[in-house]
Amino acid sequence: MSDIKMNLSTFERFARIIIGGIFLLVASYVPVSDLLAWLLVIVGLILMLTGLAGWCPLYSLLKISSKKKGK
């Protein structure tokens, strides 16, 4: 398997999924410039994927974890 350990708390995972979804909806349905729409899509997908995976590569590089130690 993999040595990647989850570094996001349950709350943060949930928040990332919800916020990422909101970004994707805004990019799809609200009239914004093309650049802003693409930015929202990219950031929204990153938030959703990291939320679903429970692992954030930036947190790993910075040795940060919002997950409680015992879980």
N, C-alpha and C positions, 0 to 999 in steps of 0.2 A: 504494500500500500504506500501511502504517502506520509511524509513527516510533517505536513502542514497541519498546524493546530489552530482551532478556531480562536479568534481573538476579539470577537464582537459579542456583547451581551445580548440577551433575548430582546430587550427593549430597543437597543440600537439596531438590531437586525430588522425588527418590525418597522421602526422609523425610517430606515433606509429604503425598504421596499415601498412604503407608502409615499414617501417624498419622491422617489424615483418614478413611481407611477404617475404622480401628479405632474412631474416635469414632462413625461411622455405625452400625457393628455394635453397639457398646455401647448406643447410643440405641434400637436396634431390639430387642435381645434381652435386655438386663439390666433388671430392674425398678427403674426410677429415677422420680423425680417428673417430672411433665409439664414443668415449667420446665427442669429439668436435661436432659431428653430433647431439648427444642427447642434449647437452648443447644448441646448436642453436635451436633445436626444442622446448625445454622448454621455453627458453627466447623469441623466436618468438611467441609462443602461448600466453604467458603472455602479451607481448606487443600488440598483435592483440586483445585479449579479453578486456584488459583495454581500448584500443582505441575505440573499438566498444561500450563498456559500458559507456565510458566517466567518469569513476570513477577509481581511483587508491587507493588501500588499504594502501599502504605505505604513500602516500600523506595525507590520512586521519589520520593515526597515528601521523604524524609529523605536522599536522594542516597546510598543504601547499595547495595552490590552484593556478593554472595558469589561471583559468577562471576569467573573469572580473566580478566585484561585481554586476553590474546591470543586468546580464543575467542569 
